[in-house]
Amino acid sequence: MKELVCLSVFIILAALFAIAMVIAGFICQYKHKTPVKNSIYECGMQPVSDARIQFDIKYFHYAVIFLIFDIETIFLYPFAVFVNELGLFAVIEAFIFAGLLLFGLYYAIGRKVLKWG
């Protein structure tokens, strides 16, 4: 029980600190924006074009799928570390989890999310 109290206090303090930093950033920011300050800095040269380019949506799909599978793969790391200490039930659960990952990949391929053209 004592560990849960410590963990709860830590999470609450971390959230409050993050919120305080965002609020401090809004309070301390420079409010007067000019066209020169909003322009792109090109190493002292005059900018030739607007630096804000629009990315194709294809890149977004790949990035989201990469993040999903990357985070799910991170969940397999503790299993790989403690595989010798875990029982058969945990091994079966890990295979089910990996199967769900493969199902998600096949679903994305079937929906043609990964098709480039």
N, C-alpha and C positions, 0 to 999 in steps of 0.2 A: 504494500500500500504506500509505503514511504517513497518508493521509486516512482509510482504514478504521480504523486504530488510534485516531486522534483521535476518530472517530465512535463507536467501541466504548467508549472511555473515557468519553465524554460520556454515552452512554446508560446505562452502568453507574452513573456518579455520580448521574445524575438519578434512577434507580430507587432507589438507596441513600438519597438525600436524601428522596424521597417516603416510603419506608418509615420512615426516622428521624422524620419529622414525624408520622406516624400513631402510632408508638410513644410519642413525646413527648406527644402529645395524651392518650393513655391514661394515662400516668404522671401528668400534671399535672391531670387532671380532678378536679373536686370530687366526692367519693364519697358524701356524705350528702345523700340526696334526701328531701325532705319533700313532703307533699301541696300545700303552698303553692308550693313551687318548681316542682312539676310542673304547676300550674294555668296556665291561659291568662291572659296579661296583656291587659286590655281598657282601656288608657289610664287606669288608676286606678279604673275602675268594677268592680263585681262582674260576673263573667262570667255571661251569661245561658244559655249552652249550651256543649256541648263543641265545640271548634273543629275537631276531626278529623272531616271529612266524607268519605263514601265516594263516589268518582267512578265514573261509569258506565264500563263497559268499552269503550264505543264511542269515548270520547276516547283511550283507550290505543291502539287500533288506528290511529287517525288519527295519533297522535304517532309511533308506530313507523314507519309508512309514510313520514311526512314526514321523519324522520331518515334513513331508508334512501335516499330519493331526494335529499335534501339533500346527503348525503355523496357520493353518486355524481355529483352535479352538480359538486361541488368538484373531482372528478377531471378534469372536462372543462376546467377553467380553464387549466392549463398548456398544453393543446392549443390553446386559443384565443389564448394569448399568442404561441406559437411556430408558428402555422399557416403562416406564410410560409416558414419555414426547413425545415419538414418535407416529406417526399416524399408521393407518392400513396399509398403503403402506410399511412402514419400517418393520412391522411384516411379511407381505407377502414376502418381500425381504429376510428376515432372514430365513424363511421357505424354500425359493428357494435355498438359500446358503446351508442350512443343507441338502436339497435334493441332491444338487450337491456333497456334502461330502459323502453321502451314495452311490450315483451313483459311485463315485470314488472308494469307498471301494468294492462295488460289482464287479466293473470292475477288480480290483486287484485280487479279489477272482476268478473271471471267467478266468483270464489269468494265474491262478495258481501261482501267485507271492508269496502268503502266504503259499503255500504247502511246508511242511518241507522236505518231502522225495524225 
